[in-house]
Amino acid sequence: MTSKDTLFGRPRDFLSRSRFVPSVLGVVLLVAALMKGYEVANQDFTGATLVGSRPFLILLVLFELALGQWVLGGLYPRETSWLILVTFIAFFQAALYFALSKEPSCHCLGLFGVPPWLAVAFDIFAIAAIMFWQPVGEGATLVANGRRAIVLGLVFLVTAVPAVTSMIQYAPMGQMATLRNDPQLSHHVAIEKSKATVSDVLNQLHAATACNSRLIYN
């Protein structure tokens, strides 16, 4: 490699024709998948919306994990460039929605809070870099690089299976874990009382669980 092929010699050719852009974005996708997976494996989700439900987040983690590994694998670079372009456009729209909604974090990196406007700026940079990137030739194909494809498939299985298992059989952290392990909250209480008042219900709950309960009116 000559100085003309380096980032300092000819930066335009380096960024547009080298593996620099896909390598960086592939690592970003893997890091995002890892941190989202950690959050899904340790947090409760209400599932009030589709994008906030556990099944959707599990699929998103698997998609980012598979895409990151595929991008780093270097198979079908032209087709892959279009796929990651569409992906980061979708990420940009999601980040912009969180930013306009004044959310404190875009949840791009799980529990590690990322300001939405910072995510918007990064997605714009990523989209511009992908459009600037020009894969040379047809690149690696499944036919000519069967072993590489097999290795990618095995790596995905080795990483995806434990990830899915941990996200499905999740163990909540923090206050939720404490509440779930509290024996006083493990009772099943059946209250049958005609024309019961709030006070009656709270008294019954207190008698069954020994927990002090009170209502706060605004």
Buried (B, 14 or more C-beta within 10 A) or exposed (E): EEEEEEEEEBEEBBBBBBBBBBEEBBEBBBBBBBBBBBBBBBBEBEEEEEEEBBEBBBEBBBEBBBBBBBBBBBBBBEEBBEBBBEBBBEBBEBBBBBBEEEBEBBBBBBEBEBBBBBBBBBBBEBBEBBEEBEBEEEBBEEEEBEEBBEEBEEBBEEBBEEBBEBBEEBEBBEEEEEEEEEEEEEEEEEEEEEEEEEEEBBBBBEEBBEEEEEEEEE
